[in-house]
Amino acid sequence: MTVPETPVAGANPAADGSPAFCDSIRRLRERTDFLAAARAKRQPTGSFLLQARPRDDGDPACRVGFTCSRKIGNAVARNRAKRRLRAVAAEILPGRARAGWDYVLIGRPEATVGCAFDRLRDDLLRALDRVHKAGEPGR
């Protein structure tokens, strides 16, 4: 399952000043973007690590990247972990990701491949809530 790159209907906020959710989600592919996310906010969970940063480049789309180190295991295990992270991101991010932000999901050894999908989903929801604390307007 791939992350959709089409606009999400109803994802924009009300006129009450709540933060804008992204209209489209694109993939991070450049190494410099991953390095910039590594210097930003980090939210560890039991099954993966979330890195998130506001871009401040005026682009309303949000971008997401996935990575797994060799600590995860061989290529089959790393690809399975990334596939699971892509699936949970495709399900959760369209309604929760903020416009103009980059997100990187990093797999954890044994945890990303071995945990239940419901736990991955709950971990991503909780991590996004913590990264985007209430009271932080758009950041």
Salt bridges, closest charged atoms under 4 A:
ASP33 OD1 - ARG63 NH2 3.41
ASP56 OD2 - ARG139 NH2 2.47
ASP57 OD2 - ARG55 NE 3.15
ASP59 OD2 - ARG26 NH2 2.25
ASP59 OD2 - ARG55 NH2 3.68
GLU91 OE2 - ARG121 NE 2.45
ASP102 OD2 - ARG53 NH2 3.20
ASP102 OD1 - ARG55 NH1 2.79
ASP102 OD2 - ARG63 NH2 2.77
ASP118 OD1 - ARG121 NH1 2.68
ASP123 OD2 - ARG119 NE 3.77
ASP123 OD1 - ARG126 NH2 2.94
ASP129 OD1 - ARG96 NH1 3.18
GLU136 OE1 - LYS41 NZ 3.18
